[in-house]
Amino acid sequence: MFRWLYLYVDSGTGKTTLGRIVLKMWELDTRYEKTGTSIDTPARFGYVVSMSTFPVLVNEPGGALVREEIVEMIKNSADSTTAMGEVR
C-alpha cells in the first residue's frame, strides 16, 4: 500500500531511533517528529504536510491509518503535489 518507509515490529526494536537518524541526516530537529494523533483527521494531516516539504517522522500512526480518508490522503499526497482536492 505505501511506497515509503513504514516500520511495524515489536516495541523496543529501534524504529523511532531509525526515524530520528533519518531526520538528522536531513539536519531536521524535533519539529519534524509528530505523534499519530497529529495526523488522525484530514485537517490535522493537512496541517502537518503543509508546514514543510521535508520528511516528517510520525510515531505510532496506527490509529490514523485505520481511517480510510487518512489513508487515501496519504496515498494521494505521495503521488501528487496536493494531498486533497475538491471536485467541482
Backbone bond lengths (Angstrom), bond angles and torsions (degrees), N, CA, C in turn:
res aa  C-N    CA-C-N  psi(-1)  N-CA   C-N-CA  omega(-1)  CA-C   N-CA-C  phi
1 M - - - 1.443 - - 1.527 110.70 -
2 F 1.338 118.07 -46.72 1.459 120.75 -177.22 1.520 110.03 -103.70
3 R 1.326 116.11 138.06 1.456 120.29 179.23 1.518 111.64 -97.21
4 W 1.304 118.11 9.89 1.456 121.03 177.83 1.515 108.54 -122.20
5 L 1.309 116.37 178.86 1.451 121.80 -172.89 1.529 112.10 -70.80
6 Y 1.322 116.06 120.31 1.463 122.92 174.17 1.522 106.43 -134.78
7 L 1.328 116.66 104.89 1.456 121.33 -176.59 1.521 110.26 -92.30
8 Y 1.315 116.09 130.14 1.458 121.27 179.54 1.532 108.23 -137.83
9 V 1.316 116.24 95.47 1.466 122.41 176.29 1.526 107.91 -145.57
10 D 1.315 116.62 -176.49 1.466 121.83 -178.70 1.524 111.95 -60.25
11 S 1.329 115.59 157.91 1.459 120.47 177.20 1.530 109.77 -68.58
12 G 1.325 115.03 154.27 1.454 120.41 178.85 1.514 115.11 77.51
13 T 1.333 117.32 17.82 1.465 120.26 -177.38 1.528 113.47 -103.36
14 G 1.327 117.81 0.71 1.459 120.14 174.68 1.515 115.86 98.67
15 K 1.326 118.10 14.71 1.469 120.17 -179.09 1.527 111.30 -62.37
16 T 1.319 117.14 -48.61 1.461 120.56 -179.78 1.519 110.59 -65.16
17 T 1.321 117.15 -40.07 1.462 120.69 178.46 1.519 110.46 -60.79
18 L 1.323 117.58 -43.31 1.458 120.87 178.06 1.529 110.82 -61.86
19 G 1.327 116.57 -42.41 1.456 120.12 177.50 1.515 112.15 -62.17
20 R 1.317 116.27 -40.31 1.475 120.27 178.85 1.519 111.40 -67.57
21 I 1.319 117.36 -33.98 1.471 120.39 175.45 1.521 109.72 -61.99
22 V 1.330 116.64 -42.97 1.469 120.45 178.57 1.521 110.11 -62.29
23 L 1.327 118.01 -42.95 1.465 120.27 177.44 1.524 110.82 -60.64
24 K 1.334 117.48 -41.30 1.471 120.72 178.76 1.526 111.27 -65.08
25 M 1.333 117.17 -35.16 1.469 120.37 177.29 1.526 110.25 -61.53
26 W 1.321 117.24 -33.91 1.456 122.71 177.52 1.528 111.59 -86.89
27 E 1.349 116.34 0.75 1.465 123.30 -177.23 1.534 111.53 59.55
28 L 1.338 115.46 41.06 1.452 122.09 179.72 1.522 109.97 -104.90
29 D 1.318 116.69 148.12 1.462 120.89 -178.57 1.526 111.12 -100.70
30 T 1.322 116.35 -167.15 1.467 121.16 -174.32 1.527 113.91 -69.23
31 R 1.317 118.33 -8.78 1.469 119.11 174.81 1.523 111.08 -64.31
32 Y 1.329 117.35 -19.69 1.455 122.36 -178.47 1.523 112.04 -97.66
33 E 1.325 116.75 11.85 1.456 122.00 175.80 1.524 108.32 -112.05
34 K 1.308 116.87 119.02 1.468 122.73 -176.01 1.519 110.41 -123.16
35 T 1.316 115.44 164.24 1.457 120.60 173.50 1.522 109.33 -96.12
36 G 1.318 115.83 164.58 1.458 119.95 178.98 1.517 112.94 -60.45
37 T 1.322 117.56 -31.19 1.463 119.85 -179.96 1.531 111.79 -71.24
38 S 1.321 117.93 -13.90 1.464 119.58 178.30 1.526 111.97 -78.65
39 I 1.340 117.72 -8.03 1.470 120.64 178.32 1.525 111.79 -128.28
40 D 1.325 118.77 19.15 1.464 120.21 -172.25 1.527 115.26 -85.65
41 T 1.324 117.91 0.51 1.466 121.44 171.29 1.518 108.09 -130.62
42 P 1.322 118.23 157.26 1.465 118.96 178.43 1.532 113.27 -56.55
43 A 1.312 117.06 -38.68 1.472 119.43 179.93 1.524 111.52 -66.32
44 R 1.316 117.06 -43.13 1.470 120.30 178.98 1.516 111.27 -66.36
45 F 1.327 116.61 -43.17 1.462 119.89 177.63 1.528 110.19 -59.83
46 G 1.325 116.44 -46.26 1.457 120.66 179.12 1.507 112.75 -59.53
47 Y 1.326 116.78 -39.83 1.457 120.72 178.57 1.526 111.09 -63.50
48 V 1.327 116.86 -45.42 1.465 120.78 -178.37 1.523 111.13 -63.35
49 V 1.320 117.96 -46.83 1.470 118.91 -177.00 1.525 112.27 -75.16
50 S 1.322 118.16 -19.39 1.465 119.67 179.62 1.523 112.80 -82.32
51 M 1.322 117.45 -12.25 1.458 120.76 -175.87 1.526 113.36 -75.62
52 S 1.326 118.11 -23.19 1.460 119.96 -175.43 1.522 110.26 -165.61
53 T 1.323 115.14 164.50 1.462 120.02 173.83 1.521 110.92 -100.00
54 F 1.328 117.16 0.62 1.456 121.60 -179.02 1.526 110.78 -84.98
55 P 1.350 117.06 164.71 1.469 120.19 178.52 1.522 112.24 -62.55
56 V 1.317 115.28 150.74 1.464 122.29 176.74 1.524 107.35 -125.58
57 L 1.322 115.79 129.52 1.456 121.86 175.51 1.520 107.88 -88.70
58 V 1.342 116.70 121.82 1.466 121.07 178.43 1.522 107.66 -113.71
59 N 1.336 115.77 112.18 1.468 121.34 177.75 1.516 109.86 -86.35
60 E 1.324 115.39 137.34 1.471 123.19 177.70 1.531 112.62 54.02
61 P 1.341 117.90 60.39 1.470 120.41 -178.34 1.523 113.92 -84.25
62 G 1.329 117.99 3.64 1.462 121.47 -173.82 1.508 115.24 -51.55
63 G 1.331 117.69 -44.17 1.461 120.75 -179.73 1.517 112.50 -62.91
64 A 1.322 116.71 -35.79 1.463 120.17 178.78 1.521 110.99 -73.69
65 L 1.329 116.86 -33.18 1.461 120.04 -175.08 1.520 113.98 -78.89
66 V 1.323 117.88 -5.48 1.464 119.42 173.40 1.525 110.91 -86.29
67 R 1.317 116.86 -9.37 1.465 121.11 178.79 1.531 108.89 -92.03
68 E 1.313 115.36 119.15 1.465 121.60 -174.47 1.523 112.50 -58.46
69 E 1.345 117.79 -39.84 1.464 119.16 -177.78 1.525 111.74 -66.71
70 I 1.324 117.39 -31.65 1.463 120.46 177.59 1.528 110.19 -71.15
71 V 1.319 116.43 -43.74 1.467 120.39 177.84 1.524 110.24 -59.12
72 E 1.328 117.31 -44.62 1.457 120.59 -179.96 1.531 111.88 -64.97
73 M 1.332 116.88 -38.36 1.465 120.29 177.87 1.523 110.57 -65.79
74 I 1.328 117.44 -40.54 1.464 120.86 178.35 1.526 110.09 -63.83
75 K 1.318 116.72 -47.21 1.471 120.07 179.71 1.518 110.96 -60.74
76 N 1.335 117.64 -43.60 1.452 121.26 -178.99 1.526 111.43 -67.08
77 S 1.330 117.03 -41.18 1.463 119.20 -178.12 1.517 111.70 -70.33
78 A 1.329 117.79 -23.45 1.463 120.38 176.87 1.523 111.22 -76.26
79 D 1.323 117.36 -25.08 1.462 121.36 -176.79 1.519 114.68 -101.22
80 S 1.333 117.76 -10.33 1.461 119.54 -177.38 1.519 109.89 -144.63
81 T 1.303 115.96 178.71 1.465 120.67 -178.93 1.518 112.35 -86.30
82 T 1.330 117.66 -5.47 1.462 120.18 177.23 1.523 109.39 -120.51
83 A 1.315 115.94 143.72 1.453 119.91 178.64 1.519 111.11 -85.62
84 M 1.328 116.73 -31.84 1.449 120.39 -177.45 1.520 108.50 -152.60
85 G 1.284 116.45 134.66 1.456 119.28 178.31 1.505 110.93 -125.31
86 E 1.321 116.31 169.23 1.449 121.13 -179.54 1.523 108.24 -115.01
87 V 1.311 115.91 131.02 1.464 120.75 178.35 1.514 108.34 -93.55
88 R 1.312 115.90 128.57 1.460 120.57 179.12 1.496 110.85 -116.21
